[in-house]
Amino acid sequence: MVADMCVSIKAGSSDYLEKHPERRISFSQNFYIIGVTFAAGIGGLLFGYDTGVISGALSYIKDDFEVVKNSSFLQELIVAMALIGAIFGAAIGGYINDSLGRKAATIVADICFAVGSLLIAVAPNPTLIIVGRFFVGLGVGFASVTAPMYIAEVSPSEIRGGLVSVNCLMITTGQFLSFVINYGLTRVPGTWRWMLGIAGTPAVIQLVLMVFLPESPRWLYLKNRKEEATNVLSRIYPSPRLEDEIDILEAHMEQEQKDKVKVKYSDVFKLKEIRVAFICGAGLQAFQQLTGISVIMYYSPTIIQLAGFKSNESALFLSLIVSAINAGGTIIGIYLIDIVGRKKLTLSSLIGVVGSLILLSASCYVRGHGNPGLVYGWLAVVGLALYIIFFAPGMGPVPWAMNTEIYPEEFRGICGGMSATINWVGSVIMSISFLSFVDAIGLGESFMILLAVACVAIVFVIFYMPETKGLTFEEVSNIWKEKAYGKDKNIESMVEQASLVPWAVNTEIYLEEFRGICGGMSAIIVIMSINFLSFMDAIGLACLLVALAKEKEETLMEKTVMSGDMCDMQ
């Protein structure tokens, strides 16, 4: 079986499907896959709903609680607590995915959503609202890691990108629904309780559905539950492609077992091919946020008012249109991602984002410097709409799709969780800093900063991002090995290669003395001070420091337990 890994044509690859076009699977050919995708995508719907609903709900929370109305800090805390919860959820979501499976991780996310929504709906004070928002954030974090990964692992390679993008469509649909519900509940008693509490309903629906849905076949195979994995695969692939897919999966897993080492968080940065893949995946997630999408989605009513539309109703209505464009653009992305390819779609998306930010920043700058004419306000709204039109098909779904397919099976949960964490950290940074920048330097100048970041993102995509359209997971894995070691070089074992990385050894020594706390804090300071190309390396260093500290603490605990057991035996 292992020898089969060397064949040039693998099941699911572009060459394989060209040779056997009758074995190609289309969207309409297998309704089982579509059903699983949309059921798993409910997590994306909840993800999107939560990111959009708070902008409308906060106004009514302030009306009910005077202490919130009089405290900007409490307002920011209510908004940010879900993002903080999402960071924690994404950080530990990878571990839960790898240890318990994608299905169990989804159920955990649903429980967090339901509990958080219930706490908010009955909250008698702001403190319980904040606690509820944290639980909802945990669910969002789990879902942001699990849903795209689960969908990718039950998808045939030729439609994998489109199916993973369905999760992004669910996210943008959730955002759109949040604006619709906000607009529709403005005169209902207990407005904010309904707005924020309603998220528990789809969470319960998904929890019930997940009881009947299968586990990821790749995860089952990795856990040596091959009969269960084969049963799931038989519902996805018809014979004879089923046998070909099983052969390739068996060969890949045998090779992994041969090279198997206990995967640790620090291995992501020690192992060259994994480190290169993670820089790509985490970089895409970081640039998704740092080019401003959270700013647009959280503050679009505020931005529209700053551009000259003072009416709350007008601002909310125009924001609703922007959200609808976002959902429509994601549908286009689902169609294009497996036709145009990930890299071309991302580049064209970023080029469009750059153009729209030029219009947006210029119109806001001119209006803010002595030209209050409404024409500049309309130009800003057009720039806002163009931003979403170009962002939604490419930079919206591609980072999530790429992070489900660029890592080896044993690293997929860990790397996916860490890259999602970076996405949420970026969202927090943008959400809590944008209005402060607007106050300090102006709206137009703030968009110019986003414009500069978008230009850097284009350079990053050109040099770091490979094309993975139509490739199997195994072929994608080989891309990173070639990037790390070259095509003609013998690939050393991962453990041997890891031992040759000097900075990894130095960080182990550093952590032994400082237990990761000071190292993690200093790494965060480095992140805040360096340029964006070094930004990803700094994130990697911070994650490495924390991961190594955690491993050393676990080792110390194991030794303590072993010592206690020996004493008991004596």
N, C-alpha and C positions, 0 to 999 in steps of 0.2 A: 504493500500500500504506500509506504513512504516513497518508493521510487516513482510513484505516479505524480508526486509533487513536481517532478522535473519535466513533465510533458508540457508542450507549448500551448495546447488547447485545453482549457479547463471548463467544466460545466458552469454555465452562466456567464462566461466571458464573451466579449464581442466576437472573437474568432469562432467560438463554439456556436453562437447563435447564427452567425453567417453561414456556417457549414450545415446547421440543422435549424432552418428558419421555422419549421413546423413545431419546434419545441419552445418557441418564444411565447411568453405569457403577457397578455395585455391587461389593461385596467378592467375591461368588461368581461374578461374570460373567467375570472375566479372571484365570485362574490364573497367567498369565505374570507379572503385576504382583505377585501374592502371593509367587511364587517368588523374584523379584528382591528383594522387601522382606525376606523371612526370610534370604536369603543375605547381604544387606548388614547385617542385624540381628545377625549373629554377632559383629560388632564391639561391639555393645551388650552381648551376653552376656559377652564377655571383660572389658569395662568393669566390669560389675556383679560378676563373679566376683572380680576383683582387689580391689575395694573391700571385699568381705566376707571373703575368705579369710584375710587377714593377722591378724585378731583371734584366730583359733584356732591359726594356724601359729606365732605368736610364742612361745607358751608352750613349744613343743617345740624351737624354735631356742635358747631359753635353756637347756634341758636339755642340748643338745649342745655349746654353747659357753659356758664359764664366764665369759669376758670380756664376753659379751652379758648374762648374768645379773647381773653385778656393775656394769653400766653402763646407767643410765637413758638416757643420751645415745645410746648405740648402738641401744637399743630404739626410741627415737623416730626415729632416723635411718633405720632399716630400714623403719619404717612410712611416714615422710614422703618417702623418696626416690622412691617411685612417684608421689606427688603432685607432687613437684618435676619429675620427668620429664614428667608430664602437662601441667604448665604450659608447658614448652618445646615439647612436641608440639602443643598447641593453638595456641600462638603462631605457629609456623611452618607449622602444618597448613593455615591459610587460604591462604598463599602457594602451597603445593604443590598445593592444590585448584584454584586459579585458573590456575596455569602448566602443570601436568601433567595435570589432570583428576581427577575423583572416583574413577575406577577405579584409577589409579596410586597415589593417596593411600591407598586402602584396602589395596593390596598392600604399600606401605611400612609401614603399621601392622601388618600380619600378620607381616612379616619381623621387626619390632621385638619383637612378642609372642613369636615363636618363639625368637629369639636370647636374649631375657631369661629366658624360662622354662628354656631349656637351661642357661644359666649358673647359675641358682639351683639346679637339680636336681643339678648335679655340684659345687657350690661346696664347696671344702675349708676355707674360712674366711669370716668375716663380711664381709670386704672384697668378695669376689666376689658374695656375696648382695646387697650394696648396689649394686654395678654392675649386676647382673641386674635388680634392682628399678627402676633408672633406665631401662633399656631397655624393660621392661614398661610403665613410666609413659609413655614416649614413644609407645608403641603405643596406650595408653589415650587420650592427648591427641589423636593423629591420628584415632582412631575416634570420639571425642566430637564432633569437627567434621564428619567426612566422612559417617558413616552417616546421620544425619538429613537432611543436605543432599542426598545421593544419592537417598534414598528420596523426598524431597519433589519432586525434579525429574523423576522418572519416574511420578509419581502424578497422576491426574485430580483436579481441584480439589475435587470433591464428596466424595472419600474421602481427600484428602491428610492431613488432621489425624489420622484414624484410622490410616493407614498409618505416618505418622511416629511415632505413639504405640506402634506395634509395636516400634520400637527401644527405647522406654522399658520395654515389657514384657520385652524381652530383657535389659535391664539388671537389672530386679528379679528376673527368673528366674535370672540369673547370681548375684545376691546370695543367693537362696534355695539354689541348688545349692552355693554355697560353704559355707553352714552345714550342709547335708546331708552334704557330703563331709568337712568337719571332724569332724562327729559320727561318721561311719562309719569314718574312718581312725585313730581314736585309739589302736588297739592294733596298727597295722601298722608293721613296722620301717621306719625312714626316713620317719616320718610327715610332717614338714614338707616334705621334698623332693617327695613325691607331691602334697601339697596345692598347693604353689606351681608345681611343674613341669608339672602336668596342663593348665595353660592353653595350652601350646604345641599341643596336639592340635586344638582347634577353630580355632586360628589357621591351621594348615596346611590344614585342610579349606576354610576360607574363601578362602585364597590360591588353591587349585586351582579353586574355583568362580568366582572373579573373572576367571580367564583366559577363561571362556566367557560371562560376562555382558557386557552392552553398557555403553558409556560414557553419561553423562547426555546426553540429546538437547539440552537447553538449552545445555550447555557446548559440544557439538559445533557447534551453530548459531552460537554466539558466536565460535568459531574458524573460521567459514566452511566447515565440513565438512558442508554442507547435505544431501548425499545420504545420508551415514551417519546424520544426525539424523532424516531422513524415514523411513529403514528402521526405526529404533528406535521412532519414534512410531507407525508402522503396526502394530506389535505391541501397542500400548497402546490406540489409538483405532480404532474401525471407521469406514468411510466412511458418511455424508458429514462426520461430526464431525472426522475426520482433516484434511480440507481446511481446515475452519474454524480448527482449532488451528494449522495451519501458517501460514495467512494472518495470524493474530494474532501469532504468533511472528516471522514475517518483518517485519511492520510495526514491532513493538517493537524488533527488532534494527536495522532501518534507521534508526529514530529515535535509537537509541543510537550508531550509527556517525556520524550527523550531528552529534551533540553530543559525540563521543568525545574524551576527554582521557586522558592516561596516569594511571591510578589509583595514588595513593600512600596510604600509611597516614595521613598527615596530612590528606588530603582528607576522611576520615571526620569530622573535627572542624571543618574549614573550611566544608564544604558544609552549609547549614542543614538541609535535609530529611534528609540522611544522619545528621547529628548527632542530630536528634530521634529518628529510628528507632533509632539505636544506644543512646541513653539508655534507650529502652524495652526493647530486647533485652538489653542488659547489666544493666539494673536487675532484670529478671526472673531472670536467671541468678544475680545476687548475692543476691537475696532467697531464692532456692531454697536456697542454702547457709546464709545468715545466720539463717533461721528454724529451723535445727537438724537437717536431715536427715542430714548426715554424722555428727553427734554420736550420733544414734539408731542409725545403721547400724554405726558403728565401735565404739561403747561400750555397746550394749544389754545385753550380759552384765554389764558393770561397773555400769551404772545399776540393773539388776535386783538385783544383790547389795547395792548401796548402799541400795536400797529395803527390804532386809530378808531377801532370799533368799540365804543364805550358800553353799549347795551349788553347786559348779561345774556339776554335771549339770543341776540345776534351772534355773540361769541360762541355760545353753546351750540347753536344751529350750524355755524360754519365748522366747528370742531366735529360735529356729527358727520358732516360731509367728508372731512379729512379722514375720519376713521373708516368710512365706507370705501373710500379710495384705497386705503390700506388693505382692506379685505379683498377688494377686486384685484389689486396688484399681486397679492399672494396667489390667487387662482392662476394668474398668468405665469407666475413662477413655477407652479406645479407642472404646467405644460412644458415649459422651456428647460427645466433643469436636466432632464434626461435626453433632450434633443440638442440644445446648444452646448451643454456641459457646464460644470460648476465654475471653472475658472473664467471662461468668457462671460458667463452671466454675472459673476461678481465684479469683474472689471467694468463691464458696461453699466452696471448698477452704480458703482462708485463714480464713474465719469459723469453720469447723470446727476448724482448727488452733489458733486463739485459744482456743476452748472447751476443747479437750483440754489445752492448756498451762496453763490456769487450774486444771483438776483435777490435773494432774501436779505443778505447782509447789506448790499448796496441800497436797496429801497429803505430798509430800516435806518441805515446810517444817514441818508439824505433827509429822511423825515425827522430824525432826531437832531439835526443841525440846522434848524430854522426853516424847514419846508414842510409845514403841517398839512399839505394838500391830501385829500382822500385818495387821489390817484396812487400815491406811494403806499398807502394802506392796502389798496387792492393788489398792487404789485407784490407786496409782502405775502398776501394770502395766496396769490398764484405761485410764488416761490415755495410756500409751505406745501401746497398741493403737488407741485412738481417733485419736491423732495420725497414725498410719500410714493408718488408714481414710480420713481426710479429706485427707491430703497426697497420697497415691498417685494418685488419679484426676485431680487438678488441677495442683497445684504440681510434681508429678513430671514429666508429659509436656509440659505447655503451654509452659514456657520454651524447651525444645528445638524444639517445633513452631513457635513464633512466630519463632525465630531463623532458620528455614529459609525463611520466606515474607515477611518485612518489609523485606528489602533488595533493591535493584536487582541484576540479574545480575552486573554488573561489580564490585559491592561485596560480594557474598554470601560469597565465601570469606574476604576480609579481615575483615569485620564478624563473621562466624560464628566465625572463629578467635579474635578478640579477646574476644568475649563468652564463649566457652568457656574462655578463659584466666582471665577474671574468676571464672567458676564454680569453677575449680580453685584459684585463689588463695583464694577464700572457703572452700573445703574445707580447705585447709592451715591457714588462720587458726583455723577452728572446731576442727579436730582436735588442734592443738597447744596450744590455750588452754583448752578446756573443763574438763579435770580440774584445771588450775591454779586456775580460778575456783571449782570445787567445793571445793578445799582452802582457798581464801581466804575465801569468803563462804557456802558451803554449797550443797547440791544444789538445794533449793527456790528459793533466791535466784537461782541460775544459770538455772533455767528461767524465772524472772520476766523476766530480760533477753531471752530468746528470745521471750517473750510480748510485750514492748514492741516488738521488731523486727517481729513478725508484724502488729501493729497499724499500724505505719508502712507495711508492705508493702501493706496494704489501701488506704491513702490513695494510695500510688503507683499501684496498678492502676486505681483510679477515675479518676485525672487523666491518666495517661500512656499507658495501654494501649487501643488501638482494638480493635474486633471485626473479625476477618478471615475468619470462617466463610463458606465458599462463594465467596470472592473470588478472582479470578485474580491472578497476580503483578503484572500491570500495574495493576489496580484498587487493590491495596495500595500500590503506589508512588505513586499519585495521592493517597492519604490523607495521606501525609507531606508532599507538596507543598502540600496545602491547610492542613495544620497549620503549616507553615513560613511560607507566604506569604499565606494566606487565599484564599478561593474567588474573589474578585473582583479580585485583584491579578495583574498580569502577572508571570510567573515569569522572573526574570533568568537569564542563562546561569550555569551552575555556577561557571565560572572567575571571572566578574565578581563573583558573590556572594561567592566565597571571598576576593577581594581586599578586601572591605569589612569583614572581621571583624578588629577591632583587636587582640584578644588573640592571634590567630594570628600577626600580624605581630610583636607583642612577643615571643612565644615563639621566633620565628626569630632575632631579635636576641640573645636570652638564650642560645640554644643555640650560636650562633656563637662566643661567648666561652667558654662552659663545656663545650662538646662533649657536652651531654646528661647527663653523669654526675651533677654536682651538682644539676641541674634535676630529674632523675628521682628522686634521693634525697629532695630536699625535697618533691616532690609526694607521695611515699609517706608522709612524715611528716604532710603535710596530710590524707591519707586517714585516718590513724590518729586524728586529733584533731577532725575536724568531724562534724556530725550526718549522719544517713543520707540525707537528701534531697540534701545537697551531696556526699555520698559518690560518686555517679555522675559528677558534673562533675569531681571530683578525679581519678577514674580516667581520665576522658577526657583531662585535662591531662597526667597522667603518661604515658599512651600517646602523646600528641601529641609530648611532649618527646623521648621515645626514638625515635619514628618520624622526626622531623625530623633528629635527629642522624644516624640511619642513612642518610637520603637525602643529607645533606651529605657524609658520608664516601664514599658511592658516587659522588657527583658528583666529588669530589676524586680518587678513584681513576681515574675515566674520563678526567679531564683529564690525569692523569699518564701513562696509557696512550697517549692521543692525542699528548702531547708526545714520548714515546718513539718512536712510529711516525713522527712528522715528522722526528726526528733520524735514524732509520734510512733514510728516503727521501733525506735530504740526503747 
